């Protein structure tokens, strides 16, 4: 364990206790991911002292790294299994991608980001932790990444007024897609694609995400 990890270990433990007490964290595998994927490796230097506060932090290009409670909830809802292929729309700092990468094990993550600066930032952050099963791609996330479809799981980390159809089309049958849907305030919506159509599994209101831009995003 490096010196920096020792310095942050107490903060990580305190955050995990808080998330468990407030029911944002109930899954042991996700808890293990939080320990193995330290958030301070994904925040800008200017925000390091706030890395383990349960709040979103600014990164660059008016984007944020989501608050830990939202990341753990979304990760738990996504019900990730070893060996799966996941599409992430909106890489940001790469922290969510890294947590998913830990959970898929032998699987892989394809993460689309529209800002070149954030692509570089996320790639550098992932490299620090020797994560090699996350592919960060510069592109328009609102059209997904058809080249590697279909996906077992899709996670959209930016607010959409509705889930873009091209992205939904890239989900496997019985796969799950999770997105914040709404305008000024969003509901976190978990859908499953079945042989009979799209079924809503969960829906929880009062979330605020930065908007999804692109061809099928906010104009």
C-alpha positions in Angstrom: 0.0 0.0 0.0 1.5 3.4 -1.0 1.7 6.3 1.4 -1.2 8.1 -0.5 -3.4 5.0 0.0 -2.7 4.9 3.7 -3.6 8.6 3.9 -6.9 8.0 2.2 -7.8 4.7 3.8 -9.6 6.2 6.7 -11.6 8.5 4.4 -12.6 5.6 2.2 -13.7 3.5 5.2 -15.7 6.5 6.6 -17.4 7.0 3.3 -18.3 3.3 3.0 -19.8 3.4 6.5 -21.9 6.5 5.6 -23.1 4.9 2.3 -24.1 1.7 4.0 -25.9 3.5 6.8 -27.8 5.7 4.3 -28.6 2.5 2.2 -26.7 3.8 -0.9 -24.5 0.7 -0.6 -25.9 -2.8 0.1 -23.8 -5.0 -2.1 -20.5 -6.6 -0.9 -19.0 -6.7 -4.4 -19.7 -3.0 -5.0 -18.2 -2.3 -1.6 -15.1 -4.3 -2.6 -14.9 -2.2 -5.8 -14.9 1.0 -3.8 -11.9 -0.2 -1.8 -10.0 -1.3 -4.9 -10.8 1.7 -7.1 -9.9 4.8 -5.0 -11.9 7.9 -6.0 -9.0 10.2 -5.3 -7.2 8.8 -8.3 -10.0 10.2 -10.5 -10.4 13.7 -9.2 -8.4 16.8 -10.3 -5.6 17.8 -7.8 -7.6 20.9 -6.8 -10.4 18.6 -5.5 -8.3 16.0 -3.7 -9.3 17.0 -0.2 -13.0 16.5 -1.1 -12.4 13.1 -2.9 -14.3 11.1 -0.2 -17.2 13.5 0.5 -20.5 12.2 -0.8 -20.9 15.0 -3.4 -20.2 15.5 -7.1 -17.0 17.3 -7.9 -16.1 19.4 -10.9 -13.5 17.9 -13.3 -13.3 19.9 -16.5 -15.4 21.1 -19.5 -18.4 21.8 -17.1 -18.5 18.1 -16.3 -18.5 16.4 -12.9 -17.5 13.2 -11.2 -20.8 11.9 -9.8 -21.2 11.6 -6.0 -20.3 8.2 -4.6 -23.8 7.5 -3.4 -25.2 7.8 -6.9 -22.3 5.8 -8.4 -22.9 2.9 -5.9 -26.7 3.0 -6.4 -26.4 2.9 -10.2 -23.7 0.2 -10.0 -25.9 -2.0 -7.8 -29.0 -1.5 -10.0 -26.9 -2.5 -13.1 -26.3 -6.0 -11.5 -23.0 -6.5 -13.3 -21.7 -10.1 -13.8 -18.3 -11.4 -14.5 -17.5 -11.6 -18.3 -20.1 -9.1 -19.4 -19.7 -6.5 -22.1 -20.9 -3.0 -21.0 -21.5 0.2 -22.8 -21.0 3.4 -20.8 -22.3 6.7 -22.3 -20.2 9.5 -20.7 -16.8 8.5 -19.4 -16.1 11.7 -17.4 -13.1 11.0 -15.1 -13.3 7.2 -15.6 -14.2 6.4 -12.0 -17.5 4.7 -12.9 -15.8 2.8 -15.8 -13.1 1.6 -13.4 -15.7 0.3 -10.8 -17.5 -1.5 -13.6 -14.2 -2.9 -14.9 -13.5 -4.4 -11.5 -16.9 -6.1 -11.4 -16.9 -7.5 -15.0 -13.5 -9.1 -14.3 -12.8 -10.9 -17.6 -15.4 -8.8 -19.4 -15.0 -5.4 -21.0 -16.3 -1.8 -20.9 -16.7 0.4 -23.9 -17.0 4.0 -22.7 -17.9 6.9 -25.0 -16.9 10.5 -24.2 -17.4 13.6 -26.4 -14.6 15.8 -24.9 -11.1 14.9 -26.0 -9.7 16.4 -22.8 -11.8 14.1 -20.7 -10.9 11.1 -22.9 -7.2 11.8 -22.1 -7.9 12.4 -18.4 -9.9 9.2 -18.0 -7.3 7.1 -19.9 -4.5 8.5 -17.7 -6.5 7.7 -14.5 -7.3 4.2 -15.7 -3.6 3.6 -16.6 -2.5 4.6 -13.1 -4.4 1.6 -11.8 -3.3 -0.7 -14.6 -6.9 -1.2 -15.8 -6.8 -2.6 -19.3 -10.4 -3.8 -19.9 -11.9 -0.3 -20.3 -11.8 1.1 -23.8 -12.4 4.9 -23.8 -13.6 6.1 -27.2 -13.9 9.7 -28.4 -17.4 10.1 -29.9 -21.1 10.9 -29.7 -22.5 8.8 -26.9 -26.1 9.5 -27.9 -25.6 7.1 -30.8 -23.9 4.5 -28.7 -21.1 2.4 -30.1 -22.7 0.0 -32.6 -19.3 -1.6 -33.5 -19.2 -3.6 -30.3 -22.9 -4.2 -29.8 -24.9 -5.9 -28.5 -24.2 -5.2 -24.9 -25.2 -7.1 -21.7 -25.5 -3.8 -19.8 -25.7 -0.1 -20.8 -25.3 2.8 -18.4 -25.9 6.4 -19.4 -24.3 8.9 -17.0 -25.9 12.1 -18.4 -29.4 13.3 -18.3 -31.6 12.5 -21.3 -35.1 13.7 -22.0 -35.6 10.1 -23.3 -33.3 7.2 -23.8 -31.9 7.4 -27.3 -33.3 4.7 -29.5 -30.0 3.9 -31.2 -28.5 3.1 -27.8 -31.5 1.0 -26.8 -31.1 -1.0 -30.0 -27.6 -2.0 -28.9 -28.8 -3.8 -25.8 -29.0 -7.6 -25.8 -32.2 -9.4 -25.1 -32.6 -9.7 -21.3 -30.0 -7.0 -21.0 -30.4 -4.0 -18.6 -30.1 -0.3 -19.4 -29.9 2.4 -16.8 -30.2 6.2 -17.4 -31.3 9.4 -15.7 -34.3 10.6 -17.6 -35.9 14.0 -17.4 -35.1 17.7 -17.9 -34.3 19.9 -14.9 -34.6 17.0 -12.5 -34.3 13.3 -13.5 -35.6 9.9 -12.5 -33.1 7.1 -12.5 -34.8 4.5 -14.7 -33.7 0.8 -15.1 -35.2 -1.0 -18.1 -34.9 -4.6 -19.3 -35.2 -5.6 -22.9 -37.3 -8.8 -23.1 -38.7 -10.8 -26.0 -42.0 -9.0 -25.3 -40.5 -5.6 -25.4 -39.0 -3.1 -22.9 -40.0 -3.5 -19.2 -39.3 -1.0 -16.5 -37.6 -2.6 -13.5 -37.0 0.4 -11.2 -37.7 4.2 -11.2 -36.5 6.6 -8.6 -36.9 10.4 -8.8 -34.9 13.4 -7.6 -31.5 13.1 -9.4 -29.6 15.8 -11.1 -27.1 15.0 -13.9 -25.3 17.1 -16.5 -27.2 16.9 -19.8 -26.5 14.3 -22.6 -25.4 16.1 -25.7 -25.1 14.8 -29.3 -27.3 13.8 -32.2 -29.9 12.2 -29.9 -29.2 14.3 -26.8 -29.9 17.8 -25.8 -29.9 20.2 -28.8 
